[in-house]
Amino acid sequence: MLLKILVVGALAIGLMAAIRDGRVLRDAGLLSSCSAAVVNGKQDTTLESCSKGRLNGFPDLTNKSCVLVSARPKRQYWRCEAPVVSSQSPTG
């Protein structure tokens, strides 16, 4: 009985850690995500391609000195003055 409680507790802690990290939610399409866009076969670090999340919609990159270039139903493209650090998740 105690073993079952410990296993369920360990699974719950693992699940909470995975959700807090955010990668699981982004991979499932629940949170928005951005990446450097590819133009003419080359990665352009000042052009961001952002996908819409089911929970938070599109991200707002205006606070990172970016301007919205194109808006489509499932993707937005932003032009930024400087490359956006990819380790920071966009807030939206």
Secondary structure, DSSP 4 states (H G I P E B T S, - for coil): -HHHHHHHHHHHHHHHHHHHHSHHHHHTTSS-EEEEEEETTEEEEEEEEEEPBTTTBS---GGGTEEEEEE-SSEEEEEESSPPPTTSPPP-
